[in-house]
Amino acid sequence: MIIQLSTTGLNVLQTDTDVVWFTDPYPALYSHPLAQQALIIQKDLPFANAGVIYARAGAGSGSAWVLHELQARVATFSFHP
């Protein structure tokens, strides 16, 4: 299910079960330079890693496309390796 963040006003932090937070991530997400970003994704060069994703409400169509594409690729990898 795709939720339009721009209409709900919600920010979303998604993490895999193998991610461990030793401290609250929100102070870093709301501080410079991350506070200016609409979409924060863990990198796994040359790919985006779905292990940590933070999407801000009001993210533009580019961010929405990235999230949709990431979800589609994870589904493809999971069900059609």
N, CA, C and O of each residue as an XYZ file, in Angstrom:
324
protein
N       0.844     -1.175      0.000
C       0.000      0.000      0.000
C       0.885      1.232      0.000
O       1.815      1.318      0.802
N       0.623      2.172     -0.866
C       1.361      3.425     -0.940
C       0.538      4.503     -0.246
O      -0.628      4.717     -0.578
N       1.152      5.176      0.717
C       0.488      6.267      1.426
C       1.099      7.578      0.952
O       2.321      7.727      0.933
N       0.273      8.502      0.581
C       0.753      9.805      0.154
C       1.111     10.634      1.377
O       0.224     11.119      2.080
N       2.422     10.803      1.640
C       2.856     11.544      2.822
C       2.407     12.993      2.777
O       2.151     13.598      3.818
N       2.309     13.551      1.580
C       1.927     14.952      1.478
C       0.500     15.198      1.958
O       0.186     16.304      2.399
N      -0.366     14.196      1.882
C      -1.749     14.390      2.308
C      -1.969     14.017      3.770
O      -2.921     14.494      4.389
N      -1.107     13.174      4.330
C      -1.293     12.752      5.717
C      -0.565     13.642      6.705
O      -0.958     13.719      7.869
N       0.497     14.320      6.259
C       1.283     15.146      7.165
C       2.186     14.333      8.080
O       2.710     14.865      9.059
N       2.377     13.051      7.777
C       3.189     12.179      8.616
C       4.596     12.025      8.055
O       4.784     11.939      6.841
N       5.579     11.992      8.946
C       6.931     11.592      8.587
C       7.027     10.108      8.905
O       6.415      9.638      9.864
N       7.791      9.363      8.108
C       7.881      7.926      8.295
C       9.343      7.511      8.427
O      10.176      7.844      7.584
N       9.641      6.775      9.503
C      10.951      6.162      9.685
C      10.745      4.657      9.626
O      10.047      4.083     10.463
N      11.356      4.021      8.630
C      11.241      2.572      8.455
C      12.627      1.990      8.625
O      13.588      2.478      8.031
N      12.737      0.932      9.444
C      14.015      0.247      9.602
C      13.802     -1.259      9.558
O      12.745     -1.765      9.935
N      14.818     -1.960      9.093
C      14.787     -3.422      9.106
C      14.939     -3.924     10.537
O      15.309     -3.170     11.437
N      14.652     -5.185     10.729
C      14.774     -5.768     12.074
C      16.216     -5.978     12.491
O      16.480     -6.205     13.671
N      17.160     -5.910     11.559
C      18.564     -6.050     11.929
C      19.250     -4.700     12.176
O      20.475     -4.634     12.269
N      18.464     -3.634     12.281
C      18.988     -2.304     12.603
C      18.840     -2.087     14.104
O      17.782     -2.349     14.677
N      19.894     -1.612     14.726
C      19.876     -1.347     16.166
C      20.151      0.133     16.385
O      21.126      0.675     15.866
N      19.287      0.782     17.155
C      19.478      2.192     17.497
C      20.046      2.263     18.911
O      19.388      1.844     19.863
N      21.248      2.785     19.055
C      21.850      2.946     20.370
C      21.475      4.282     21.002
O      21.699      4.510     22.191
N      20.898      5.159     20.179
C      20.422      6.449     20.664
C      19.250      6.872     19.781
O      19.058      6.328     18.693
N      18.485      7.823     20.240
C      17.331      8.330     19.510
C      17.799      8.974     18.197
O      18.606      9.902     18.240
N      17.317      8.511     17.028
C      17.771      9.083     15.755
C      17.144     10.431     15.417
O      17.654     11.144     14.553
N      16.064     10.788     16.073
C      15.347     12.001     15.684
C      16.137     13.301     15.875
O      16.022     14.183     15.024
N      16.926     13.472     16.932
C      17.729     14.704     16.995
C      18.631     14.883     15.770
O      18.787     16.005     15.287
N      19.222     13.813     15.265
C      20.067     13.913     14.069
C      19.223     14.213     12.831
O      19.640     14.990     11.971
N      18.037     13.601     12.735
C      17.186     13.820     11.571
C      16.650     15.243     11.500
O      16.313     15.727     10.420
N      16.569     15.916     12.648
C      16.043     17.279     12.681
C      17.124     18.330     12.841
O      16.818     19.497     13.088
N      18.385     17.937     12.704
C      19.509     18.862     12.773
C      20.113     19.032     11.386
O      19.921     18.197     10.501
N      20.849     20.132     11.213
C      21.548     20.384      9.953
C      22.621     19.330      9.739
O      23.304     19.016     10.714
N      22.833     18.770      8.602
C      22.211     19.059      7.306
C      21.012     18.172      6.988
O      20.341     18.401      5.982
N      20.720     17.162      7.815
C      19.625     16.244      7.497
C      18.254     16.900      7.560
O      17.322     16.449      6.894
N      18.119     17.957      8.349
C      16.818     18.622      8.487
C      16.323     19.196      7.163
O      15.126     19.441      7.008
N      17.208     19.410      6.225
C      16.837     19.987      4.931
C      16.452     18.938      3.891
O      16.019     19.280      2.791
N      16.608     17.669      4.237
C      16.393     16.598      3.255
C      14.973     16.037      3.342
O      14.439     15.829      4.431
N      14.373     15.797      2.175
C      13.030     15.225      2.124
C      13.064     13.709      2.290
O      12.101     13.108      2.766
N      14.175     13.097      1.896
C      14.276     11.650      1.891
C      15.690     11.258      2.310
O      16.671     11.728      1.733
N      15.784     10.403      3.309
C      17.083      9.928      3.796
C      17.066      8.413      3.691
O      16.208      7.749      4.274
N      18.029      7.867      2.935
C      18.082      6.424      2.704
C      19.501      5.948      2.966
O      20.469      6.577      2.539
N      19.612      4.833      3.670
C      20.915      4.222      3.899
C      21.499      3.807      2.561
O      20.810      3.201      1.740
N      22.763      4.128      2.337
C      23.359      3.733      1.066
C      24.092      2.406      1.193
O      24.630      2.056      2.243
N      24.089      1.702      0.104
C      24.761      0.426     -0.032
C      25.276      0.434     -1.467
O      24.744     -0.255     -2.337
N      26.312      1.218     -1.695
C      26.753      1.561     -3.044
C      26.914      0.350     -3.934
O      27.480     -0.661     -3.517
N      26.428      0.442     -5.142
C      25.856      1.615     -5.791
C      24.343      1.717     -5.622
O      23.688      2.435     -6.377
N      23.785      1.015     -4.652
C      22.335      0.954     -4.499
C      21.865      1.685     -3.252
O      22.659      2.035     -2.379
N      20.569      1.905     -3.189
C      19.927      2.348     -1.944
C      19.578      1.086     -1.165
O      19.123      0.100     -1.744
N      19.786      1.119      0.131
C      19.481     -0.018      0.991
C      18.175      0.296      1.711
O      18.029      1.378      2.279
N      17.237     -0.623      1.695
C      15.942     -0.392      2.329
C      16.006     -0.575      3.842
O      14.968     -0.538      4.502
N      17.190     -0.772      4.405
C      17.340     -1.004      5.841
C      16.964      0.174      6.695
O      16.425     -0.002      7.788
N      17.238      1.388      6.218
C      16.863      2.609      6.940
C      16.355      3.612      5.919
O      17.073      4.003      4.999
N      15.113      4.021      6.095
C      14.508      5.029      5.230
C      13.749      6.014      6.107
O      12.975      5.611      6.975
N      13.972      7.309      5.879
C      13.199      8.338      6.557
C      12.624      9.254      5.489
O      13.369      9.826      4.693
N      11.310      9.396      5.467
C      10.635     10.247      4.489
C       9.849     11.311      5.227
O       9.051     11.015      6.117
N      10.086     12.544      4.844
C       9.365     13.671      5.451
C       8.054     13.930      4.729
O       7.938     13.744      3.517
N       7.081     14.362      5.500
C       5.801     14.780      4.916
C       6.067     15.928      3.956
O       6.946     16.759      4.186
N       5.300     15.960      2.887
C       5.455     17.034      1.917
C       6.582     16.791      0.937
O       6.915     17.671      0.143
N       7.184     15.593      0.982
C       8.243     15.277      0.030
C       7.687     15.363     -1.384
O       6.544     14.980     -1.632
N       8.475     15.853     -2.285
C       8.021     16.081     -3.653
C       7.857     14.806     -4.453
O       8.052     13.701     -3.946
N       7.494     14.980     -5.713
C       7.227     13.840     -6.583
C       8.488     13.014     -6.825
O       8.398     11.805     -7.039
N       9.657     13.645     -6.795
C      10.908     12.895     -6.951
C      11.105     11.908     -5.818
O      11.493     10.762     -6.048
N      10.843     12.342     -4.603
C      10.960     11.461     -3.441
C       9.935     10.341     -3.506
O      10.239      9.195     -3.176
N       8.729     10.669     -3.929
C       7.687      9.655     -4.052
C       8.093      8.608     -5.082
O       7.861      7.417     -4.874
N       8.698      9.036     -6.193
C       9.148      8.090     -7.211
C      10.226      7.172     -6.654
O      10.189      5.964     -6.887
N      11.190      7.732     -5.916
C      12.268      6.923     -5.338
C      11.695      5.872     -4.398
O      12.090      4.708     -4.463
N      10.774      6.260     -3.527
C      10.170      5.303     -2.596
C       9.410      4.208     -3.332
O       9.513      3.034     -2.978
N       8.655      4.582     -4.345
C       7.907      3.601     -5.118
C       8.857      2.647     -5.836
O       8.640      1.435     -5.832
N       9.898      3.183     -6.446
C      10.875      2.356     -7.164
C      11.615      1.422     -6.208
O      11.845      0.258     -6.534
N      11.983      1.921     -5.042
C      12.666      1.096     -4.045
C      11.773     -0.063     -3.604
O      12.231     -1.201     -3.496
N      10.503      0.232     -3.353
C       9.557     -0.815     -2.950
C       9.400     -1.848     -4.050
O       9.360     -3.046     -3.769
N       9.312     -1.410     -5.286
C       9.149     -2.336     -6.404
C      10.382     -3.225     -6.563
O      10.257     -4.416     -6.847
N      11.563     -2.655     -6.382
C      12.787     -3.449     -6.531
C      12.959     -4.446     -5.397
O      13.410     -5.569     -5.621
N      12.602     -4.046     -4.178
C      12.673     -4.981     -3.049
C      11.710     -6.139     -3.288
O      12.058     -7.294     -3.046
N      10.508     -5.839     -3.758
C       9.529     -6.894     -4.046
C      10.034     -7.819     -5.152
O       9.895     -9.038     -5.052
N      10.612     -7.253     -6.196
C      11.149     -8.068     -7.289
C      12.271     -8.967     -6.794
O      12.302    -10.156     -7.112
N      13.192     -8.408     -6.018
C      14.303     -9.182     -5.480
C      13.813    -10.281     -4.554
O      14.352    -11.387     -4.560
N      12.791     -9.981     -3.757
C      12.282    -10.943     -2.781
C      11.531    -12.107     -3.428
O      11.669    -13.256     -3.007
N      10.741    -11.799     -4.448
C       9.863    -12.820     -5.013
C      10.323    -13.376     -6.356
O       9.813    -14.404     -6.802
N      11.279    -12.716     -7.007
C      11.776    -13.168     -8.310
C      13.291    -12.950     -8.378
O      13.772    -12.163     -9.193
N      14.039    -13.652     -7.516
C      15.494    -13.404     -7.491
C      16.189    -13.832     -8.776
O      17.405    -13.686     -8.899
